[in-house]
Amino acid sequence: MAKKPVVLIIRDGWGVNPGGQETAVKDGNATLLAKTPFHEVMFAKYPKGFLSASGLDVGLPPGQMGNSEVGHLNLGAGRIVYQDLTRINKAIDEGVLGSNAVFADAMEKAKNSRLHFIGLVSDGGVHSHQDQLIAMVKLAKDAGVNDIFIHAITDGRDTSPTGGEAYIAKVEDEAAKSGARIATIVGRYFAMDRDKRWDRVKLAWDAIVLGKGEKREVLASEAVADYYRLDKTDEFMPPMIFTEADTQRVRDGDVVLFFNFRSDRARELSEAFLYPDFDGFDREVTPKVNFVTLTQYDEKYGCPEIFSAQTLDRVLGQVVADAGLAQMRIAETEKYPHVTYFFNGGEEAAYKGEDRVIIPSPKDVPTYDFKPEMSAQQVTDTVVSKLKDYDMVILNFANPDMVGHTGVVEAAVKACQTIDADVKAIAEETLRLGGKLLITADHGNCEFMRNADGSPHTAHTTNLVHVFYVAADADNYIVNDGILADVAPTMLQMLGLAQPPQMTGKSLLAPKTSEGKAPAKKAAKKAATKTAAKPAAKAEPKKAAAPANLLEAKKNASLKKSLRLKKWRR
């Protein structure tokens, strides 16, 4: 007998630009420039709301943009999950990082060898933060480490495509105070692949370990700037060597500290250091190093980690599994870890009754602006064919985020149009089976792709995201505004399951009153209308003194902000 599935569709990177139609062209708002008839149907026919997906509402510092890892953690956990960026900053600010047992042991070993810092150098806060690197370099010097190499990976996706010169310059200046030096520059396109494009990763390995690459005798920041003049941006910086070129620079006994706190794009390069039987590419040499990671990248690695993984109990997938229900997780390669590992609160293993489907992302293009449809059709076809077999389906469409990162607005428009048609197909089959859908996003991106000067904006945003309830009984409900942590409780309500006490989020669904609205929401809207000015497209949330009940205060602030959006058509 066919099941009546409850489906969560995550339109990755599809945010809500406060400028609406008025600024769509200027801002490169792909979501509004695209023809999205099913989105229009949802907006006109089904109850909807807005969710905050950044800053304190997802466990990040105030004003910090969200990302896919953070978003999926909060979506699946049903509570605000305080992120590694926040935890690490706190340890630095309180002066306790240097006394961390793993960090202190690594520094002790590095006194008689060389210390290598590898990681993304920017202030994006998605995979790393340069201020954490600077703090660790200083702590290493204070601990008596004298030979410090920095192998800098340039960003350009979570930051401006040409922001790297300034980031590298800052690290150069601060590192020099501790006698450290930038030994390598390489773009994240090569060093932070996550789709087993080993030819790219080998270039990064060869540069870091063997000193292979373009030999430069200028400051690293100057070398980066030189490539800007050749229309090469940070993400695609070729390997450049600034000391000991064509020499094995990572040697037996050295300490290698990978300072990215997000795991997914650090794994492939890490495995080249960690696995004796690694076969992704020919390493030429395999130095026996003391490999340390800032956070847990994979529990099977068995290497020391400075900050251990947080344990989250009673997340959505676990509650559904314990109820004896069948669930499916599906995404293409680029977002597969997010609907599995991250959505499950950092658990690698699937729950009982949880099936996982990975659809390969295209490998025949260098960047996804050349193929904005990616593998969305294959995801859709698989979901439609399997819906009848599951009580709950969690799926991710990667296109708005991955194509948004390219900065090519026209391609992002096609990406939005592609998944709009795919969402429609899945919704129609779900409704035919008597199921229900919740459609949202994990963070913003492709709704703001053009800076004021016309240059590409390739990073995430702090904008709100949509949430739609699509079901046969939709007329009986309203959707309240909230935060990502409210999604899991909503899914449990849709499934008819009780919310565990570990989940502090609140269901977004509320029955309509005789007036068709919830009284609390009506009052909040009235209050917000009196005091709120229209927000700018790039405005950061205003900071206020933190009251005793931070969660409720932040949710109220998010509601007031998001309610102002309802006057915009989309």
C-alpha positions in Angstrom: 0.0 0.0 0.0 1.4 3.4 -1.0 2.4 5.7 1.9 1.3 9.3 2.3 4.7 11.0 2.4 5.7 14.1 4.3 8.3 15.8 2.2 10.9 18.5 3.1 12.3 20.2 0.0 15.4 22.4 0.7 15.9 24.9 -2.2 19.6 25.5 -1.2 20.6 29.1 -1.4 17.2 30.6 -2.4 16.7 33.6 -0.1 14.4 36.6 0.0 15.9 39.9 -1.1 14.2 42.7 0.8 14.4 45.0 -2.3 11.9 42.8 -4.1 11.1 43.6 -7.7 12.4 47.2 -7.4 16.0 46.1 -7.1 15.9 42.7 -8.9 18.0 43.8 -11.9 20.4 45.9 -9.9 21.0 43.2 -7.3 21.1 40.3 -9.8 18.2 38.7 -8.0 18.0 35.4 -9.9 14.9 34.3 -7.9 12.9 37.2 -9.3 14.5 37.4 -12.7 13.6 33.8 -13.3 10.2 32.6 -14.5 9.0 30.4 -11.7 5.3 29.7 -12.2 5.0 27.1 -9.4 6.7 29.4 -6.9 4.0 31.9 -7.9 1.3 29.3 -7.3 2.7 28.5 -3.9 2.8 32.2 -3.0 -0.8 32.8 -4.1 -2.4 29.5 -2.9 -0.6 28.1 0.0 0.2 29.4 3.5 3.7 30.8 3.8 6.1 32.5 6.1 9.7 33.5 6.5 12.6 32.0 8.4 15.8 33.6 9.8 18.8 31.5 8.6 21.8 33.5 9.9 23.4 35.0 13.0 22.3 34.1 16.5 19.2 32.4 15.1 21.4 29.5 13.9 24.1 29.6 16.5 26.5 32.0 14.7 27.8 35.4 15.8 25.5 38.3 15.2 25.3 39.3 11.6 27.2 36.2 10.3 25.7 34.7 7.2 24.5 31.2 7.3 25.7 28.3 5.3 24.7 24.8 4.2 26.3 22.9 7.1 24.8 25.3 9.7 21.5 25.4 8.0 21.0 21.6 7.8 22.2 21.1 11.3 19.5 23.5 12.6 16.9 22.2 10.2 17.3 18.6 11.4 18.0 19.3 15.1 14.9 21.3 15.9 17.0 23.6 18.2 19.6 26.3 17.8 22.9 24.5 17.3 25.8 26.7 18.5 28.4 26.5 15.8 32.1 25.8 15.7 32.9 29.3 14.7 31.2 30.5 17.9 32.8 27.9 20.1 36.3 28.5 18.8 36.0 32.3 19.0 34.9 31.9 22.6 37.9 29.7 23.5 40.2 32.3 21.9 38.5 35.3 23.6 38.7 33.6 27.0 42.3 32.7 26.6 41.8 28.9 26.9 42.8 27.6 23.4 46.5 27.5 24.3 45.8 25.2 27.2 43.6 22.8 25.1 45.3 19.4 25.5 45.3 18.5 21.8 46.6 22.0 20.7 49.2 22.0 23.5 50.5 18.5 22.5 50.7 19.5 18.9 52.8 22.6 19.8 55.1 20.5 22.0 55.8 18.2 19.0 56.3 21.1 16.7 59.1 22.6 18.8 61.6 20.1 17.3 60.1 20.0 13.8 58.0 22.3 11.5 54.5 23.4 12.0 52.2 23.6 8.9 48.9 25.5 9.1 46.7 24.6 6.1 43.3 26.2 5.6 41.1 28.8 4.0 42.3 32.3 4.6 39.3 34.7 4.6 36.8 36.2 7.0 33.9 34.3 5.4 33.2 32.3 8.5 31.7 29.4 6.5 34.7 27.0 6.5 37.2 29.0 8.6 38.1 32.4 9.8 41.5 34.1 9.3 41.4 35.6 12.8 41.5 32.1 14.3 44.6 31.3 12.2 46.2 34.5 13.4 45.5 33.7 17.0 46.8 30.1 16.6 50.0 31.4 15.0 50.6 33.7 17.9 49.9 30.9 20.4 52.4 28.6 18.5 55.1 31.2 18.8 54.3 31.7 22.5 54.6 27.9 23.0 58.2 28.0 21.5 57.5 26.9 17.9 60.0 28.7 15.6 59.5 27.1 12.2 55.9 27.9 11.0 54.7 27.6 7.4 51.2 28.8 6.3 49.7 27.1 3.3 46.9 29.5 2.4 43.9 28.5 0.5 42.2 31.5 -1.2 38.4 31.8 -1.0 36.3 33.8 -3.5 33.1 31.9 -3.0 32.1 32.8 0.6 33.7 36.2 0.1 34.4 38.7 -2.7 36.1 37.0 -5.7 38.9 39.5 -5.3 39.0 39.9 -1.5 42.0 37.6 -1.1 44.7 40.2 -1.5 43.5 42.0 1.6 43.0 38.8 3.6 46.5 37.5 2.7 48.1 40.9 3.4 46.5 40.9 6.9 47.8 37.4 7.6 51.2 38.3 6.3 51.5 41.2 8.6 50.3 39.4 11.7 52.2 36.2 11.0 55.5 38.1 10.5 55.2 39.2 14.2 55.5 35.5 15.1 58.2 34.7 12.6 55.7 32.7 10.5 55.6 32.9 6.7 53.2 32.1 3.9 54.7 29.3 2.0 51.9 28.4 -0.4 48.9 30.0 -2.1 46.4 27.8 -3.9 42.7 28.4 -4.7 39.9 26.5 -3.0 38.9 25.1 -6.4 41.9 22.8 -6.1 42.5 22.4 -2.4 38.9 22.1 -1.2 37.2 19.8 -3.7 34.5 17.5 -2.3 33.5 15.5 -5.4 36.7 13.3 -5.9 38.1 15.4 -8.6 41.5 14.2 -7.5 43.4 15.9 -10.3 42.6 19.2 -8.6 43.5 18.0 -5.2 46.9 16.6 -6.4 47.9 20.1 -7.5 47.3 21.4 -4.0 49.1 18.4 -2.4 52.1 18.8 -4.7 52.3 22.5 -3.9 52.0 22.1 -0.1 54.2 19.0 0.3 56.6 19.1 -2.6 56.8 22.8 -3.3 55.6 22.3 -6.9 54.0 25.3 -8.5 54.8 28.8 -9.8 57.8 30.1 -7.9 57.3 33.7 -6.7 59.7 36.1 -5.1 57.2 38.7 -4.0 54.9 39.0 -1.1 52.0 36.5 -1.4 49.5 39.3 -1.4 51.2 40.9 -4.3 51.3 37.6 -6.2 47.5 37.3 -5.7 47.0 40.9 -7.0 49.1 40.1 -10.0 46.6 37.4 -11.0 43.6 39.8 -10.6 45.1 41.7 -13.5 45.0 38.5 -15.5 41.3 38.1 -14.6 42.0 35.2 -12.3 40.0 35.3 -9.0 40.7 33.9 -5.6 38.8 30.6 -6.0 40.9 29.7 -9.0 44.4 30.8 -7.9 47.0 28.4 -9.3 49.5 26.9 -6.9 52.2 29.5 -6.0 55.3 28.8 -3.9 57.1 31.4 -1.8 59.8 29.4 0.0 61.7 26.2 -0.7 60.3 25.7 -4.2 60.7 22.2 -5.7 61.7 20.8 -2.3 59.9 18.4 0.0 58.6 20.9 2.6 56.4 18.6 4.7 58.7 16.0 6.3 58.6 13.1 8.7 57.8 14.3 12.2 56.2 17.6 11.1 53.0 18.8 12.6 50.2 19.6 10.1 47.2 21.5 11.5 44.2 21.9 9.2 42.4 24.9 10.6 39.1 24.7 8.6 36.3 24.1 11.1 33.9 22.8 8.5 34.7 19.3 7.5 33.2 18.5 4.1 35.7 20.4 1.9 38.7 19.5 4.1 38.3 15.8 3.9 39.9 14.9 0.5 43.2 16.7 1.2 43.2 15.4 4.8 42.8 11.8 3.5 46.0 12.2 1.4 47.9 12.9 4.6 46.1 10.3 6.8 45.6 7.1 4.7 48.7 4.9 4.0 46.8 3.2 1.2 45.4 6.4 -0.3 44.8 5.9 -4.0 43.2 9.2 -5.2 46.4 10.2 -6.9 50.2 9.4 -6.8 51.6 11.3 -3.8 55.2 10.6 -4.8 56.1 10.8 -1.1 54.1 10.1 2.1 55.6 12.0 5.0 54.7 10.5 8.4 53.3 13.6 10.0 51.4 14.5 13.2 48.1 15.4 11.6 45.7 17.5 13.7 42.3 19.0 12.7 40.6 21.9 14.3 37.3 20.0 14.6 36.2 16.5 13.8 36.3 15.9 10.1 35.3 12.2 10.2 35.2 9.9 13.2 37.0 7.1 11.3 40.1 9.3 10.7 41.3 8.7 14.2 43.5 11.8 14.3 43.6 14.3 17.1 40.9 17.0 16.9 41.2 20.3 19.0 37.4 20.7 19.3 35.4 17.4 19.5 32.1 17.0 17.8 29.0 18.0 19.7 26.4 15.3 20.4 22.8 16.0 19.4 20.2 13.7 20.7 16.6 13.2 19.4 17.0 14.9 16.1 14.3 14.6 13.5 15.7 11.5 11.7 16.1 9.7 15.0 12.6 10.5 16.2 11.1 9.3 12.9 13.2 6.1 13.0 12.2 5.3 16.6 8.6 5.6 15.5 9.2 2.8 13.0 8.7 5.0 9.9 10.6 4.8 6.7 12.5 7.8 5.5 14.6 8.7 2.5 17.4 11.3 2.1 18.4 12.3 -1.4 20.6 15.0 -3.0 23.2 15.2 -5.6 26.9 14.8 -4.6 27.4 18.5 -3.8 24.8 18.5 -1.0 24.6 14.8 -0.1 26.5 15.2 3.2 24.1 17.9 4.2 20.9 15.9 4.0 22.6 12.9 5.7 25.5 13.7 8.1 24.7 17.3 8.9 20.9 16.9 9.0 21.4 14.0 11.5 23.4 16.2 13.8 26.8 15.0 12.8 26.0 11.3 12.8 27.6 9.4 9.9 25.5 6.2 10.2 22.0 6.1 8.9 19.1 5.4 11.3 17.0 2.2 11.0 14.6 2.6 8.2 16.6 5.5 6.7 17.6 5.0 3.0 20.1 7.3 1.4 20.4 8.1 -2.3 23.2 10.1 -3.9 22.9 11.4 -7.4 26.3 12.2 -9.0 26.9 15.9 -9.7 28.1 16.7 -13.2 31.8 16.4 -13.7 31.9 17.4 -17.3 32.0 21.2 -16.6 34.6 23.2 -14.6 31.9 25.3 -12.9 28.1 24.9 -12.7 27.3 28.1 -14.6 28.1 25.9 -17.6 25.4 23.5 -16.5 22.9 25.2 -14.2 20.5 22.4 -14.3 23.2 20.2 -12.6 21.6 16.8 -11.7 18.2 18.2 -10.5 16.2 16.2 -13.1 17.7 12.9 -11.9 17.0 13.8 -8.3 13.4 14.6 -9.2 12.9 11.4 -11.2 14.2 9.3 -8.4 12.0 11.1 -5.8 8.9 10.8 -7.8 9.4 7.1 -8.4 10.1 6.4 -4.7 7.7 8.7 -2.9 5.1 6.0 -2.3 7.6 3.9 -0.3 8.4 6.4 2.4 6.7 8.2 5.3 9.3 11.1 5.2 11.5 12.3 2.4 14.3 14.9 2.9 15.7 16.3 -0.3 18.0 19.1 -1.4 18.2 21.0 -4.7 21.8 22.3 -4.9 21.3 24.6 -7.9 20.5 28.0 -6.5 23.5 27.8 -4.2 26.1 26.2 -6.4 25.3 28.2 -9.4 24.9 31.3 -7.2 28.5 30.9 -6.1 29.6 31.4 -9.7 28.4 34.9 -9.8 26.8 34.4 -13.2 23.3 35.8 -12.9 22.0 34.4 -16.2 23.0 30.9 -15.2 21.4 31.2 -11.7 18.2 32.3 -13.4 18.2 29.0 -15.3 19.0 27.2 -12.1 15.9 28.7 -10.4 13.7 27.9 -13.3 15.0 24.3 -13.4 14.2 23.5 -9.8 10.9 25.4 -9.9 9.7 22.8 -12.4 11.2 20.0 -10.4 9.5 21.1 -7.2 6.2 21.2 -9.0 6.6 17.7 -10.2 7.4 16.4 -6.7 4.6 18.4 -5.2 2.1 17.1 -7.7 3.0 13.4 -7.0 3.1 14.0 -3.2 -0.4 15.5 -3.3 -1.6 12.7 -5.5 -0.5 10.3 -2.9 -2.2 12.3 -0.1 1.0 13.6 1.3 2.2 17.0 2.4 5.2 19.2 1.7 7.2 21.8 3.5 9.4 23.9 1.2 12.2 26.1 2.5 15.9 26.9 2.2 19.0 26.7 4.4 20.3 30.2 3.7 20.3 32.9 1.0 22.6 33.3 -2.0 21.2 33.7 -5.5 18.8 36.4 -4.6 21.7 38.9 -4.3 24.4 38.2 -6.9 25.5 41.7 -8.0 27.3 44.3 -5.8 26.5 48.0 -6.1 29.4 48.5 -8.4 28.2 45.8 -10.7 30.8 43.2 -9.7 29.7 39.7 -8.9 28.6 38.8 -5.4 29.3 35.1 -4.9 28.8 34.7 -1.1 25.9 33.8 1.0 23.6 36.5 2.4 21.9 37.2 5.8 18.5 37.4 4.1 15.5 35.4 5.3 14.2 32.4 3.5 10.8 31.3 2.4 8.8 28.5 4.0 5.6 27.1 2.3 3.1 24.5 3.5 1.7 22.6 0.5 -1.1 20.2 1.4 -4.7 19.4 0.7 -5.6 20.8 4.1 -3.5 24.0 3.6 -6.6 26.3 3.9 -7.0 25.3 7.5 -3.6 26.6 8.6 -1.3 29.6 8.7 2.5 29.4 8.7 4.1 31.5 11.3 7.5 33.1 10.8 10.4 31.7 12.7 13.9 30.2 12.5 15.3 27.1 10.9 15.1 25.2 14.2 11.3 25.4 13.9 11.3 23.1 10.8 11.8 19.8 12.6 9.0 20.4 15.0 6.8 21.3 12.1 7.7 18.1 10.2 6.8 16.1 13.4 3.4 17.8 13.5 2.8 16.9 9.9 3.8 13.3 10.6 1.6 13.2 13.7 4.5 12.5 16.0 5.2 14.1 19.4 8.0 16.7 19.7 10.8 15.6 22.1 11.8 18.0 24.9 15.3 18.2 23.4 13.8 20.2 20.5 13.3 23.8 21.6 11.9 25.0 18.2 8.2 25.5 17.7 6.0 24.2 15.0 5.3 26.8 12.3 1.8 25.5 11.6 -1.1 27.1 13.5 -4.9 26.6 12.8 -6.7 29.6 11.4 -8.9 31.7 13.6 -12.3 32.9 12.4 -10.5 35.9 10.9 -8.1 33.6 9.1 -5.1 34.6 11.1 -3.5 33.8 14.4 -4.1 36.6 16.9 -0.4 36.7 18.0 0.8 37.1 14.5 -1.8 39.8 13.7 -0.7 41.8 16.8 3.0 41.4 15.9 2.4 42.6 12.4 0.6 45.7 13.7 3.4 46.5 16.0 6.1 46.0 13.4 4.3 48.2 10.9 4.3 51.1 13.3 8.1 51.1 13.9 9.8 49.4 11.0 11.7 51.1 8.2 12.2 49.2 4.9 15.5 47.2 5.3 18.3 47.6 2.7 19.3 44.6 0.6 22.7 44.3 2.4 21.7 45.6 5.9 22.9 43.7 8.9 20.5 43.0 11.7 20.5 45.7 14.4 22.1 44.5 17.7 20.4 44.9 21.0 21.2 44.1 24.6 20.7 40.4 25.1 17.7 39.8 27.4 17.5 36.8 29.7 15.6 34.6 27.3 17.8 35.0 24.2 16.0 32.4 22.1 12.6 34.0 22.5 14.0 37.5 22.1 15.8 36.5 18.9 12.7 34.8 17.5 10.6 37.9 18.2 13.1 40.1 16.5 13.2 37.8 13.5 9.4 37.8 13.3 9.2 41.6 13.4 11.8 41.8 10.6 10.2 39.1 8.5 6.7 40.3 8.7 7.7 43.5 6.9 8.5 41.3 3.9 4.9 40.2 3.4 4.1 43.4 1.4 6.4 42.2 -1.3 5.0 39.9 -3.9 7.7 37.3 -3.8 
